[in-house]
Amino acid sequence: MIENMILEKPAARSRFRTAPCLEEREQYLFHLMRRGYDPSYLRSVSGLLLRIIRFLGLATLRTVGLDEVETATRAWVAYRGPDRRGTVGNTTARFPRVAKQWLRFHGRLGVPAVPVHPYEKEITDFSEFLRLTNGAAPGTIHEYSKRARIFLSWLATKGLALSRVTLNEVDEFFETERAQGWSLSTISNQAQALRAFFLHAEAHGWCPPGLARGVRKPRLSIYDGGSRGPAWADVRRLLRYESKKTTITSLRAHAMLLLCSIYALRSSEVANLQLIDIDWREEIFCVKRAKRGGYQRYPLQYEVGEAILRYLKVRPRCACRNVFVS
C-alpha cells in the first residue's frame, strides 16, 4: 500500500485509508511516484487530496466542472478550521492545480467544449503535409501550424474568407499585430510560416495564387549589439566549478554542460543521447539532430569522455537506455 511508503504516522495512514476515493487517490499517487516525485511531495499531495475531496463533497469520484473547482478553492481559502494546521507551502495556489490534475488524470474534469475552428481541416491538412511530405521537425510543425491558426483566426473574426483573401488583408494583419506589440523577429517568423501555408493552400485551391510570393519578411539586423551568450572564460569557470562536485546530479550536470558548450548541442539532443550512440573504441559519438533528423558523428574529446565515464559509474541502474537519467 502506498500510504505505508509515504506516511509515517499511523493516524495519517488511517485517514488515508478511510477517506473516499481511495483507489483513485492511490492510482494517482503511484502515477506521480513512477514519474520520479519524492516521498515528501507525494505526502503533501496525499494530504491535499483529502481536503479536495472534502471541499468538493465527493463520496465517489464523478465528473467535476471547473466552476466547482473554483467554488471549492474559495471555500478552502476562507476556511480556518483544524485542517489548516500543519499544511505546508502555499496550498491556496496548489489546491486548484492538484484538483484539476487529479481529475484530469482520471478523465473526470469537466472542461467546456472548445468550438471547432472554422479552418480546422485546413490547419490539420497543413500539419500533416509538413510531417509526411516536408519531413519537418515536430517543433517546426507545431510552430507553423500555430502561426497559420493565428492568421486564420484573425481572418475569421474579420468575416473574410480564405478563398478571397488578398495581400492587402495580409498586410493589414501584420499591421494590426505590430500595433499590438509584435516584434520584428516575431513578424518575420509569422511571415515565414504564412508563406509555407499559402504555398500549400495554393496547391489545393484554397486561396488565390501568388500570395506566398507576395509575403515579405522584415529585414532583421544580424547584430543588434546585445550579448549572445556568456563569455568562454565564464563557461570554463562554470565547468571547473561543476567538476569539483561529486554528487550524481553534479556529475550528470557537468557532462551535459560539456556537451552543450563544446559541441553546441541542443538540450533535446543531449537528453536523447543513447548509450549505444557512444563508440568508446573509436572515440566517437553520434547525435540524432533535432531538426531534419538524421545522425551526425563527432569525435569524443578526452575531457568530455572522462566526464561521461565519471557519471556512468554512479548512474542509477535502470532499463532506460538514455545516457542521462533522472
C-alpha positions as CSV (number, residue, x, y, z in Angstrom):
1,M,0.0,0.0,0.0
2,I,1.4,3.4,-1.0
3,E,0.4,5.0,2.3
4,N,2.9,2.8,4.1
5,M,5.6,4.2,1.8
6,I,4.9,7.9,2.2
7,L,3.1,8.3,5.5
8,E,4.9,7.9,8.8
9,K,2.2,8.4,11.4
10,P,-0.4,5.7,11.9
11,A,-3.2,8.3,12.3
12,A,-2.3,9.7,8.9
13,R,-2.4,6.3,7.3
14,S,-5.8,5.6,8.9
15,R,-7.2,8.9,7.5
16,F,-5.8,8.0,4.1
17,R,-7.4,4.5,4.1
18,T,-10.8,5.6,5.4
19,A,-11.4,8.7,3.2
20,P,-13.5,8.4,0.0
21,C,-12.0,7.7,-3.5
22,L,-9.2,5.5,-2.0
23,E,-8.5,3.6,-5.2
24,E,-8.4,6.7,-7.4
25,R,-6.1,8.5,-5.0
26,E,-3.7,5.6,-4.9
27,Q,-3.6,5.3,-8.6
28,Y,-2.7,9.0,-9.0
29,L,0.0,8.8,-6.3
30,F,1.5,5.7,-8.0
31,H,1.5,7.7,-11.2
32,L,3.4,10.5,-9.6
33,M,5.8,8.0,-8.0
34,R,6.6,6.5,-11.4
35,R,7.4,9.9,-12.7
36,G,10.1,10.4,-10.1
37,Y,8.5,12.6,-7.4
38,D,10.0,12.2,-4.0
39,P,8.0,10.9,-0.9
40,S,7.8,14.4,0.6
41,Y,5.9,15.7,-2.4
42,L,3.7,12.6,-2.5
43,R,2.9,13.1,1.2
44,S,1.9,16.7,0.5
45,V,-0.3,15.8,-2.5
46,S,-1.9,12.9,-0.5
47,G,-2.9,15.3,2.3
48,L,-4.2,17.9,-0.2
49,L,-6.3,15.3,-2.0
50,L,-8.2,14.6,1.3
51,R,-9.0,18.3,1.5
52,I,-10.0,18.4,-2.2
53,I,-12.4,15.5,-1.7
54,R,-13.9,17.1,1.4
55,F,-14.4,20.6,-0.2
56,L,-15.8,19.1,-3.4
57,G,-18.2,16.9,-1.4
58,L,-17.1,13.7,-3.2
59,A,-18.3,10.4,-1.8
60,T,-17.3,8.7,-5.0
61,L,-15.4,10.0,-8.0
62,R,-17.6,11.8,-10.5
63,T,-17.2,14.4,-13.2
64,V,-16.4,17.8,-11.7
65,G,-16.7,21.1,-13.6
66,L,-14.2,24.0,-13.5
67,D,-16.7,26.1,-11.7
68,E,-17.0,23.5,-8.9
69,V,-13.2,23.5,-8.5
70,E,-13.2,27.3,-8.3
71,T,-16.0,27.3,-5.6
72,A,-14.2,24.6,-3.6
73,T,-11.0,26.7,-3.9
74,R,-12.7,29.8,-2.5
75,A,-14.1,27.7,0.4
76,W,-10.7,26.4,1.2
77,V,-9.2,29.9,1.1
78,A,-11.8,31.1,3.6
79,Y,-11.5,28.0,5.8
80,R,-9.8,28.5,9.2
81,G,-10.5,25.1,10.8
82,P,-8.2,22.4,12.2
83,D,-7.3,21.1,8.7
84,R,-5.4,24.4,8.1
85,R,-2.9,23.4,10.8
86,G,0.0,21.5,9.6
87,T,-0.4,22.4,5.9
88,V,2.9,23.1,4.1
89,G,3.6,25.8,1.5
90,N,1.1,27.8,-0.5
91,T,-1.8,25.4,-0.7
92,T,-4.1,28.2,-1.8
93,A,-2.5,28.1,-5.2
94,R,-1.8,24.3,-5.2
95,F,-5.4,23.4,-4.2
96,P,-7.0,24.0,-7.7
97,R,-3.9,22.8,-9.6
98,V,-3.7,19.5,-7.8
99,A,-7.5,19.1,-8.0
100,K,-7.5,19.6,-11.8
101,Q,-4.5,17.4,-12.3
102,W,-6.1,14.5,-10.3
103,L,-9.5,14.8,-12.0
104,R,-7.9,15.1,-15.5
105,F,-5.8,12.0,-14.8
106,H,-9.0,10.0,-14.3
107,G,-10.8,11.8,-17.1
108,R,-13.2,13.4,-14.7
109,L,-12.5,17.1,-15.2
110,G,-15.5,18.7,-17.0
111,V,-14.0,21.1,-19.4
112,P,-16.3,23.2,-21.6
113,A,-16.3,22.1,-25.2
114,V,-14.0,24.2,-27.3
115,P,-15.7,25.5,-30.5
116,V,-14.2,24.0,-33.7
117,H,-12.0,26.3,-35.6
118,P,-13.6,27.3,-38.9
119,Y,-10.4,26.3,-40.7
120,E,-9.5,23.2,-38.6
121,K,-9.5,20.9,-41.6
122,E,-7.1,23.1,-43.5
123,I,-4.8,23.5,-40.4
124,T,-4.7,19.7,-39.8
125,D,-4.0,19.1,-43.5
126,F,-1.2,21.6,-43.4
127,S,0.3,19.9,-40.3
128,E,0.2,16.5,-42.0
129,F,1.8,17.9,-45.1
130,L,4.7,19.3,-43.1
131,R,5.1,16.0,-41.2
132,L,4.7,13.5,-44.1
133,T,5.9,15.3,-47.2
134,N,8.2,18.0,-45.9
135,G,9.9,16.0,-43.1
136,A,9.8,18.9,-40.8
137,A,10.8,18.6,-37.1
138,P,7.9,18.3,-34.6
139,G,8.8,21.8,-33.2
140,T,8.6,23.3,-36.7
141,I,5.3,21.6,-37.4
142,H,3.8,22.9,-34.1
143,E,5.1,26.5,-34.7
144,Y,4.0,26.7,-38.3
145,S,0.6,25.3,-37.5
146,K,0.1,27.6,-34.6
147,R,1.0,30.7,-36.7
148,A,-1.3,29.6,-39.5
149,R,-4.0,29.3,-36.9
150,I,-3.3,32.8,-35.6
151,F,-3.8,34.3,-39.1
152,L,-6.9,32.2,-39.9
153,S,-8.5,33.1,-36.6
154,W,-7.9,36.8,-37.4
155,L,-9.4,36.2,-40.8
156,A,-12.5,34.6,-39.4
157,T,-13.1,37.4,-36.9
158,K,-12.9,39.9,-39.7
159,G,-15.5,37.9,-41.6
160,L,-13.2,37.3,-44.5
161,A,-12.9,34.1,-46.5
162,L,-9.6,32.3,-47.2
163,S,-10.7,31.7,-50.8
164,R,-10.8,35.5,-51.4
165,V,-8.0,36.8,-49.2
166,T,-5.6,39.3,-50.8
167,L,-2.2,40.7,-49.9
168,N,-4.0,43.8,-48.6
169,E,-5.6,41.7,-45.9
170,V,-2.3,40.0,-45.1
171,D,-0.6,43.5,-44.7
172,E,-3.5,44.6,-42.5
173,F,-3.0,41.5,-40.3
174,F,0.7,42.3,-39.9
175,E,0.0,46.0,-39.2
176,T,-2.6,45.0,-36.5
177,E,-0.3,42.6,-34.8
178,R,2.6,45.1,-35.0
179,A,0.4,47.7,-33.3
180,Q,-0.4,45.1,-30.6
181,G,3.3,44.8,-29.8
182,W,4.8,42.1,-32.0
183,S,8.5,42.5,-32.5
184,L,10.2,42.4,-35.9
185,S,11.5,38.9,-35.2
186,T,8.0,37.6,-34.4
187,I,6.6,39.2,-37.5
188,S,9.5,37.6,-39.5
189,N,8.6,34.1,-38.1
190,Q,4.9,34.7,-38.8
191,A,5.7,35.7,-42.4
192,Q,7.8,32.6,-43.0
193,A,5.1,30.3,-41.6
194,L,2.4,32.1,-43.7
195,R,4.5,31.7,-46.9
196,A,4.7,28.0,-46.3
197,F,0.9,27.8,-45.6
198,F,0.0,29.8,-48.6
199,L,2.1,27.6,-50.9
200,H,0.2,24.6,-49.5
201,A,-3.1,26.4,-49.8
202,E,-2.5,27.5,-53.4
203,A,-1.7,23.9,-54.4
204,H,-5.1,22.8,-53.0
205,G,-7.0,25.8,-54.5
206,W,-8.0,27.1,-51.0
207,C,-6.7,30.7,-51.8
208,P,-5.9,32.9,-54.8
209,P,-2.5,32.1,-56.4
210,G,0.5,34.3,-55.9
211,L,0.0,35.1,-52.2
212,A,3.1,33.2,-51.0
213,R,5.4,35.2,-53.3
214,G,3.9,38.5,-52.0
215,V,4.5,37.9,-48.3
216,R,7.7,39.7,-47.4
217,K,9.7,39.2,-44.2
218,P,11.0,42.4,-42.5
219,R,14.7,42.9,-42.7
220,L,16.4,42.0,-39.4
221,S,19.8,43.2,-38.2
222,I,22.3,40.4,-37.9
223,Y,23.9,42.1,-34.9
224,D,21.9,44.2,-32.6
225,G,24.7,45.0,-30.2
226,G,23.5,42.7,-27.5
227,S,25.4,39.8,-25.9
228,R,24.6,36.4,-27.5
229,G,25.8,34.4,-24.5
230,P,28.3,34.1,-21.7
231,A,32.0,34.6,-22.4
232,W,34.0,31.5,-22.9
233,A,36.1,32.3,-19.8
234,D,32.9,32.3,-17.8
235,V,31.8,29.0,-19.3
236,R,35.1,27.4,-18.4
237,R,34.9,28.8,-14.9
238,L,31.4,27.2,-14.5
239,L,32.7,23.9,-15.8
240,R,35.6,23.9,-13.4
241,Y,33.2,24.6,-10.5
242,E,30.9,21.7,-11.5
243,S,33.9,19.3,-12.0
244,K,34.8,19.6,-8.3
245,K,31.4,18.2,-7.1
246,T,30.9,14.5,-6.7
247,T,27.1,14.1,-6.3
248,I,25.2,12.1,-9.0
249,T,23.3,15.3,-10.0
250,S,26.5,17.3,-10.3
251,L,28.4,14.7,-12.3
252,R,25.4,14.5,-14.7
253,A,25.2,18.3,-15.0
254,H,29.0,18.5,-15.7
255,A,28.9,16.0,-18.5
256,M,25.7,17.6,-20.0
257,L,27.2,21.1,-19.8
258,L,30.4,20.0,-21.6
259,L,28.3,18.5,-24.5
260,C,26.3,21.7,-24.8
261,S,29.2,24.1,-24.6
262,I,31.8,22.3,-26.6
263,Y,29.6,20.7,-29.3
264,A,26.8,23.3,-29.2
265,L,24.2,20.5,-28.9
266,R,20.6,21.3,-28.2
267,S,19.2,20.4,-24.9
268,S,16.9,17.8,-26.5
269,E,19.8,16.3,-28.4
270,V,21.7,15.8,-25.1
271,A,18.7,14.4,-23.3
272,N,18.0,11.9,-26.1
273,L,21.6,10.7,-26.3
274,Q,21.6,6.9,-26.0
275,L,24.3,4.6,-24.5
276,I,24.6,2.8,-27.9
277,D,25.4,6.2,-29.5
278,I,28.9,6.3,-27.9
279,D,31.7,4.2,-29.5
280,W,34.4,4.1,-26.9
281,R,36.8,2.1,-29.0
282,E,36.7,4.6,-31.9
283,E,36.3,7.6,-29.6
284,I,33.3,9.0,-31.5
285,F,29.6,9.5,-30.7
286,C,26.5,10.0,-32.8
287,V,23.8,12.6,-32.3
288,K,20.3,12.4,-33.8
289,R,19.7,16.0,-34.9
290,A,16.6,17.7,-33.5
291,K,16.0,19.4,-36.9
292,R,15.6,17.4,-40.1
293,G,16.5,14.2,-38.2
294,G,19.5,12.2,-39.3
295,Y,22.6,11.4,-37.3
296,Q,25.8,13.4,-37.1
297,R,29.2,11.9,-35.8
298,Y,31.5,13.8,-33.5
299,P,35.0,13.0,-32.2
300,L,34.8,12.3,-28.5
301,Q,37.0,14.8,-26.8
302,Y,39.0,13.4,-23.9
303,E,37.6,15.9,-21.3
304,V,34.0,15.1,-22.4
305,G,34.6,11.3,-22.4
306,E,36.1,11.4,-18.9
307,A,33.1,13.4,-17.6
308,I,30.6,10.9,-19.1
309,L,32.5,8.0,-17.7
310,R,32.5,9.5,-14.2
311,Y,28.8,9.9,-14.4
312,L,28.2,6.4,-15.8
313,K,30.0,4.9,-12.8
314,V,27.3,6.3,-10.5
315,R,24.4,6.4,-12.9
316,P,21.2,4.8,-11.4
317,R,20.7,1.3,-12.7
318,C,17.6,1.1,-14.8
319,A,16.2,-0.3,-18.1
320,C,16.3,3.2,-19.7
321,R,19.0,3.3,-22.5
322,N,19.4,7.1,-22.4
323,V,22.8,8.2,-21.2
324,F,21.4,10.8,-18.8
325,V,18.5,9.7,-16.5
326,S,16.8,11.4,-13.6
